[in-house]
Amino acid sequence: MESKRVELIVKGKDLVFDVNLEAYNKYLNETTPTNKIGPAKNFLMRTVTPECKEEVRALLDLPSAALQVAAQVLDEFTPDI
């Protein structure tokens, strides 16, 4: 699996993310024990479709939203092994 379209409903909004292995790896490489929010926000903004960008930008102003949404996107993207 190299890329996958992930569709979520968050706070009543349909959000679509196009996640690929490069974006996934970049997110993991940017995340450190003291820096989690920034990489999560960057990952979401890099992978959200242009049509949903404004909705995601507004959502990211909510406390912990970046981590919660990134976790959902990553869960959908990564395979069960």
PyMOL commands that set and color helices and strands:
alter all, ss='L'
color gray80, all
select helices_A, chain A and resi 21-30+37-47+50-59+65-77
alter helices_A, ss='H'
color red, helices_A
select strands_A, chain A and resi 3-10+13-20
alter strands_A, ss='S'
color yellow, strands_A
deselect
rebuild
show_as cartoon
